[in-house]
Amino acid sequence: MHQEPFPVHVADVDLPFRCADAGDAPGAVAAAEFHHAWPSYRRWFLHKGEAARPSYAESRGAIRTHMPELLHDYDALVDAVGGGDLEARFLSHWCPPPLVAACSIAMIAAPHPMLIRNYDYPPSLCDALALRTHWSGRTVIGMADCGWGLMDGINADGLAIAISFGGRRQVGHGFGIGLVVRYLLQVCTTTSEAVAVLERLPVQMSYNVAIIDALGDHRIVSTRPDLPPVASYGLSCANRQGPTEWVEHADYCNTEEREDRLQALVTFPLIEPDDLVSAFLRPPLYRSLVESTWGTVYTVAYAPGLGTMTLLWPDDQWVLSVHGEEVGSRPRQVMALIPDPVLLDRRVHRPHGTTVVL
């Protein structure tokens, strides 16, 4: 068990995994999902005070300047959730509070492209929502975050993307990574197009963005708020961008061990997709929820050629399609290590110096 800097205990945690289809434009379904999560997100968004967040004019202006193709959807979503100033600023994803996670990612380029990732995060803070949208003429499905952002996803053209934190402390003026993933999947059809967009887009923090398309073209783009992004043809990443810069975070999340395991897997010449999936469901890539407050909440495998995303757990799986119509729920109850309720201000200070607001 990891040594936590605050009191913890093991308890039953409900993870209401579900899939929702938000239709051809932001409306009632997207608004309902937003309002369900808004109280928690509001606490996180305001934990340093409202003045610390950009104004509505600045936030909408950033979308108009850098993501003009999303402006209509953004305005429609703001209207759908009630048109409030604070909600509109939050939904812009412009300069939000810093977001740090763990996560492991690997890709297979041929003969059948695949992207697989573990999402390591406090389970009580995960939206547990696979959101399918058909906005602006392109269908996208992925795991939602912060209203309409995505931590990973795939579009109808077979472009699949997932992110992991890049292990650097710097914070700049830019978009939160969730809306960046949404934007790439809504406007791009190939890996090359997505890389070109990332090269011009301001991203708030350092992230590793893994991209693969239906033809197997793949890249890992390392975004950095203080330096130009760097693209490589690597097939795996965890939570660094080269040598370790944030030692406490790397140690807490056993980044180097996971990187070594991922590299061994993707360079093995006879690796089969099923073998790669199995490795993601075992340590060191799989992090038990009862051993760390940042355990593996879900594993997901994207098949660009089929347009499918398969949510995986050690005892279950759920296949969803960007081309399908399936909605519904797959609720899970798990044992997890969680902070004690004695944390009256609902803030959890991690050993690597970040603050997560519960």
C-alpha positions as CSV (number, residue, x, y, z in Angstrom):
1,M,0.0,0.0,0.0
2,H,1.3,3.5,-0.8
3,Q,2.0,5.7,2.1
4,E,-0.6,8.5,1.9
5,P,0.0,11.9,3.6
6,F,-3.5,11.9,5.1
7,P,-5.8,9.4,6.9
8,V,-7.3,6.7,4.6
9,H,-9.5,3.7,4.8
10,V,-10.8,1.0,2.6
11,A,-14.5,1.2,1.7
12,D,-17.1,0.1,-0.9
13,V,-17.3,2.6,-3.7
14,D,-20.0,2.7,-6.4
15,L,-18.8,3.4,-9.9
16,P,-21.9,4.0,-12.1
17,F,-20.4,3.3,-15.5
18,R,-22.8,4.2,-18.2
19,C,-23.1,5.1,-21.9
20,A,-25.2,8.1,-23.0
21,D,-25.9,9.3,-26.5
22,A,-26.1,13.1,-26.6
23,G,-27.6,13.4,-30.1
24,D,-26.9,15.7,-33.0
25,A,-26.4,18.8,-30.9
26,P,-26.0,19.7,-27.2
27,G,-29.3,19.4,-25.5
28,A,-31.1,17.6,-22.7
29,V,-28.9,14.6,-22.4
30,A,-25.7,16.6,-22.2
31,A,-27.3,19.0,-19.8
32,A,-28.5,16.2,-17.5
33,E,-25.0,14.7,-17.4
34,F,-23.5,18.1,-16.7
35,H,-25.9,18.9,-13.8
36,H,-25.3,15.5,-12.3
37,A,-21.6,16.2,-11.9
38,W,-21.6,20.0,-11.6
39,P,-21.6,20.3,-7.8
40,S,-18.3,18.5,-7.5
41,Y,-16.8,20.2,-10.5
42,R,-17.9,23.6,-9.2
43,R,-16.0,23.0,-5.9
44,W,-12.9,22.0,-7.9
45,F,-13.2,25.0,-10.3
46,L,-13.5,27.5,-7.5
47,H,-11.2,26.1,-4.9
48,K,-8.8,29.1,-5.3
49,G,-11.7,31.6,-5.7
50,E,-13.7,32.8,-8.6
51,A,-11.2,35.6,-9.4
52,A,-8.6,33.0,-10.2
53,R,-10.6,31.8,-13.2
54,P,-10.7,33.7,-16.6
55,S,-13.8,35.7,-17.5
56,Y,-16.5,34.5,-19.8
57,A,-15.3,36.9,-22.5
58,E,-11.7,35.6,-22.3
59,S,-12.9,32.0,-22.2
60,R,-15.2,32.2,-25.2
61,G,-12.7,34.3,-27.0
62,A,-10.1,31.5,-26.6
63,I,-12.4,29.0,-28.2
64,R,-13.3,31.5,-31.0
65,T,-9.6,32.0,-31.7
66,H,-8.1,28.5,-31.3
67,M,-11.1,26.2,-31.8
68,P,-13.5,28.0,-34.0
69,E,-15.1,24.8,-35.2
70,L,-16.3,24.1,-31.7
71,L,-17.8,27.6,-31.0
72,H,-21.3,26.7,-32.2
73,D,-21.4,23.5,-30.0
74,Y,-19.9,25.4,-27.1
75,D,-22.6,28.1,-27.2
76,A,-25.3,25.5,-27.6
77,L,-24.0,23.5,-24.6
78,V,-23.9,26.7,-22.5
79,D,-27.5,27.4,-23.4
80,A,-28.5,23.8,-22.7
81,V,-27.2,23.9,-19.1
82,G,-28.9,27.2,-18.4
83,G,-26.5,29.9,-19.7
84,G,-24.9,30.7,-16.4
85,D,-21.7,32.8,-16.4
86,L,-19.7,30.4,-14.1
87,E,-20.9,27.3,-16.0
88,A,-19.9,28.9,-19.3
89,R,-16.4,29.7,-18.0
90,F,-16.0,26.1,-16.8
91,L,-17.2,24.6,-20.0
92,S,-14.7,26.6,-22.0
93,H,-11.8,24.5,-20.4
94,W,-9.7,27.7,-20.8
95,C,-7.1,27.9,-18.0
96,P,-8.9,25.6,-15.5
97,P,-7.2,24.4,-12.2
98,P,-4.4,22.0,-12.9
99,L,-5.3,18.4,-13.6
100,V,-2.9,15.7,-12.7
101,A,-3.4,11.9,-13.2
102,A,-1.3,8.8,-13.8
103,C,-2.2,6.4,-16.7
104,S,-0.4,4.0,-19.0
105,I,-0.8,3.8,-22.8
106,A,0.3,1.5,-25.5
107,M,-0.4,1.1,-29.2
108,I,-0.2,-1.6,-31.9
109,A,0.2,-0.3,-35.4
110,A,-0.3,-3.5,-37.5
111,P,-1.8,-5.6,-38.8
112,H,-4.9,-4.4,-36.8
113,P,-4.3,-1.0,-35.1
114,M,-5.2,-0.8,-31.4
115,L,-4.8,1.7,-28.6
116,I,-5.1,0.6,-25.0
117,R,-4.9,2.6,-21.8
118,N,-5.3,2.4,-18.1
119,Y,-6.9,5.4,-16.4
120,D,-5.4,5.8,-12.9
121,Y,-7.3,8.3,-10.8
122,P,-9.2,8.6,-7.5
123,P,-12.4,6.5,-8.3
124,S,-14.8,8.9,-6.6
125,L,-13.6,11.7,-9.0
126,C,-14.2,9.7,-12.2
127,D,-17.2,10.6,-14.3
128,A,-17.5,6.9,-15.4
129,L,-19.4,8.1,-18.5
130,A,-18.9,6.9,-22.1
131,L,-20.4,9.8,-24.1
132,R,-21.4,9.4,-27.7
133,T,-22.0,12.6,-29.6
134,H,-22.8,13.5,-33.3
135,W,-22.0,17.2,-33.0
136,S,-20.9,19.3,-36.0
137,G,-21.4,16.3,-38.3
138,R,-18.9,13.9,-36.8
139,T,-19.6,11.0,-34.4
140,V,-17.3,10.6,-31.4
141,I,-17.4,8.3,-28.4
142,G,-15.1,8.4,-25.4
143,M,-14.8,8.7,-21.7
144,A,-16.1,12.0,-20.6
145,D,-14.5,14.6,-18.2
146,C,-15.5,18.1,-17.2
147,G,-18.8,18.2,-19.0
148,W,-17.9,17.6,-22.7
149,G,-14.1,16.9,-22.5
150,L,-12.7,13.5,-23.1
151,M,-9.8,11.6,-21.5
152,D,-9.8,9.2,-24.4
153,G,-12.0,8.5,-27.4
154,I,-12.5,7.5,-31.0
155,N,-14.3,9.1,-34.0
156,A,-16.3,7.6,-36.9
157,D,-13.2,7.8,-39.1
158,G,-11.2,5.5,-36.8
159,L,-9.0,8.2,-35.2
160,A,-8.3,7.1,-31.6
161,I,-6.7,9.3,-28.9
162,A,-5.7,8.9,-25.2
163,I,-3.8,11.1,-22.8
164,S,-1.5,10.7,-19.9
165,F,0.0,13.3,-17.6
166,G,3.5,14.3,-18.7
167,G,5.2,14.6,-15.3
168,R,6.1,18.3,-15.3
169,R,4.9,21.0,-12.8
170,Q,4.7,23.9,-15.3
171,V,1.3,25.5,-15.8
172,G,0.6,27.9,-18.7
173,H,-2.2,29.7,-20.5
174,G,-4.0,27.1,-22.5
175,F,-6.8,24.6,-22.7
176,G,-7.4,21.8,-20.3
177,I,-6.6,18.5,-22.0
178,G,-10.1,17.2,-22.0
179,L,-11.4,19.7,-24.6
180,V,-8.2,19.3,-26.6
181,V,-9.1,15.6,-27.1
182,R,-12.7,16.5,-28.0
183,Y,-11.5,19.1,-30.5
184,L,-9.0,16.7,-32.2
185,L,-11.6,14.0,-32.6
186,Q,-14.3,16.4,-33.9
187,V,-12.1,18.1,-36.5
188,C,-9.4,15.5,-37.6
189,T,-9.6,12.3,-39.6
190,T,-5.9,11.2,-39.5
191,T,-3.0,11.1,-37.1
192,S,-1.1,13.7,-39.3
193,E,-4.0,16.1,-39.1
194,A,-4.2,15.7,-35.3
195,V,-0.4,16.3,-34.9
196,A,-0.6,19.5,-37.0
197,V,-3.4,20.8,-34.7
198,L,-1.5,20.0,-31.5
199,E,1.5,21.9,-32.9
200,R,-0.5,25.2,-32.9
201,L,-2.8,24.7,-30.0
202,P,-2.1,26.2,-26.5
203,V,-2.3,23.4,-23.9
204,Q,-2.3,24.3,-20.2
205,M,0.0,21.5,-18.9
206,S,2.4,18.8,-20.0
207,Y,0.6,15.7,-21.4
208,N,1.5,12.8,-23.5
209,V,-1.1,12.5,-26.3
210,A,-1.2,9.1,-28.0
211,I,-2.8,9.1,-31.5
212,I,-3.5,6.3,-33.9
213,D,-5.7,6.2,-37.0
214,A,-7.4,3.4,-39.0
215,L,-4.3,2.9,-41.2
216,G,-2.0,2.4,-38.2
217,D,-0.3,5.8,-38.5
218,H,0.7,6.7,-34.9
219,R,2.4,9.4,-32.8
220,I,2.9,10.4,-29.3
221,V,2.8,14.2,-28.9
222,S,4.3,15.6,-25.8
223,T,2.6,18.9,-25.0
224,R,4.5,21.4,-22.8
225,P,3.1,24.9,-21.8
226,D,6.6,26.4,-21.7
227,L,8.2,24.7,-24.7
228,P,7.1,23.6,-28.2
229,P,5.4,20.2,-28.4
230,V,7.4,17.2,-29.5
231,A,6.1,14.4,-31.7
232,S,7.6,10.9,-31.8
233,Y,6.8,7.5,-33.4
234,G,6.8,5.8,-30.0
235,L,4.2,3.2,-29.2
236,S,3.9,3.7,-25.4
237,C,4.0,6.3,-22.7
238,A,3.3,6.7,-19.0
239,N,4.0,9.9,-17.0
240,R,7.3,11.4,-18.1
241,Q,8.6,13.2,-21.1
242,G,12.2,12.0,-21.0
243,P,14.2,12.1,-17.8
244,T,12.2,12.4,-14.6
245,E,11.5,16.1,-13.6
246,W,9.0,15.6,-10.9
247,V,10.5,12.9,-8.7
248,E,7.7,12.7,-6.1
249,H,5.1,12.2,-8.7
250,A,7.1,9.6,-10.6
251,D,7.8,7.7,-7.4
252,Y,4.2,7.8,-6.1
253,C,2.9,6.5,-9.5
254,N,5.7,4.1,-10.2
255,T,6.1,5.7,-13.6
256,E,9.6,4.3,-14.4
257,E,8.5,0.7,-13.7
258,R,5.4,1.1,-15.8
259,E,7.4,2.7,-18.7
260,D,9.8,-0.2,-18.7
261,R,7.0,-2.7,-18.8
262,L,5.2,-0.9,-21.6
263,Q,8.4,-0.6,-23.7
264,A,9.0,-4.3,-23.3
265,L,5.5,-5.1,-24.5
266,V,5.4,-2.9,-27.5
267,T,8.9,-3.9,-28.7
268,F,8.2,-7.7,-28.4
269,P,7.9,-8.8,-32.1
270,L,5.2,-11.4,-31.6
271,I,2.9,-9.4,-29.2
272,E,-0.8,-10.2,-29.7
273,P,-3.6,-7.8,-28.9
274,D,-5.0,-10.2,-26.3
275,D,-1.6,-10.5,-24.6
276,L,-1.3,-6.7,-24.4
277,V,-4.8,-6.4,-23.0
278,S,-4.0,-9.0,-20.3
279,A,-0.8,-7.1,-19.3
280,F,-2.9,-4.0,-18.7
281,L,-5.0,-5.9,-16.2
282,R,-2.0,-7.0,-14.1
283,P,0.6,-5.1,-12.1
284,P,2.7,-3.0,-12.6
285,L,0.4,-1.5,-15.2
286,Y,-2.8,-2.3,-13.3
287,R,-2.8,-0.4,-9.9
288,S,-5.1,-1.9,-7.3
289,L,-7.8,0.5,-6.0
290,V,-7.2,-0.9,-2.5
291,E,-3.4,-0.2,-2.6
292,S,-3.4,3.4,-3.9
293,T,-5.9,6.3,-3.9
294,W,-4.8,6.6,-7.5
295,G,-5.7,3.1,-8.7
296,T,-6.8,1.9,-12.1
297,V,-10.5,2.9,-12.5
298,Y,-10.9,1.4,-16.0
299,T,-8.9,0.0,-18.8
300,V,-10.1,0.7,-22.4
301,A,-9.1,-0.7,-25.7
302,Y,-9.8,1.1,-29.0
303,A,-9.9,-0.7,-32.3
304,P,-9.7,2.0,-35.1
305,G,-10.5,-0.4,-37.8
306,L,-13.8,-1.4,-36.1
307,G,-14.7,1.8,-34.5
308,T,-15.1,0.1,-31.1
309,M,-14.1,0.9,-27.5
310,T,-14.0,-1.9,-25.0
311,L,-14.1,-1.0,-21.4
312,L,-12.3,-3.6,-19.4
313,W,-11.9,-4.7,-15.7
314,P,-10.4,-7.8,-14.3
315,D,-13.8,-9.4,-14.0
316,D,-15.9,-7.8,-16.8
317,Q,-15.9,-6.0,-20.1
318,W,-18.2,-3.8,-22.1
319,V,-18.0,-3.3,-25.9
320,L,-19.3,0.0,-27.3
321,S,-19.2,1.3,-30.8
322,V,-18.9,4.8,-32.3
323,H,-21.2,3.5,-35.1
324,G,-23.7,1.9,-32.7
325,E,-26.7,3.1,-30.7
326,E,-26.2,1.3,-27.4
327,V,-26.8,3.2,-24.2
328,G,-27.3,2.0,-20.7
329,S,-25.3,1.3,-17.6
330,R,-22.7,-1.2,-16.2
331,P,-22.6,-0.2,-12.5
332,R,-19.7,-1.6,-10.5
333,Q,-19.1,-1.7,-6.8
334,V,-15.4,-1.9,-5.8
335,M,-13.3,-1.9,-2.7
336,A,-11.1,1.2,-2.8
337,L,-8.7,3.2,-0.6
338,I,-10.3,6.6,0.1
339,P,-9.6,9.6,2.3
340,D,-11.2,9.7,5.7
341,P,-14.2,12.1,6.0
342,V,-12.2,14.1,8.6
343,L,-11.0,16.1,5.7
344,L,-13.5,18.8,6.3
345,D,-12.5,21.2,3.6
346,R,-12.7,18.4,1.1
347,R,-9.2,18.9,-0.3
348,V,-6.7,16.1,-0.6
349,H,-3.1,17.1,-0.8
350,R,-1.1,14.6,-2.8
351,P,2.5,13.7,-2.0
352,H,3.6,15.3,-5.2
353,G,2.2,18.7,-4.2
354,T,-1.0,18.9,-6.1
355,T,-4.5,19.5,-4.6
356,V,-7.5,17.6,-5.6
357,V,-10.9,18.9,-4.5
358,L,-13.4,16.3,-3.6
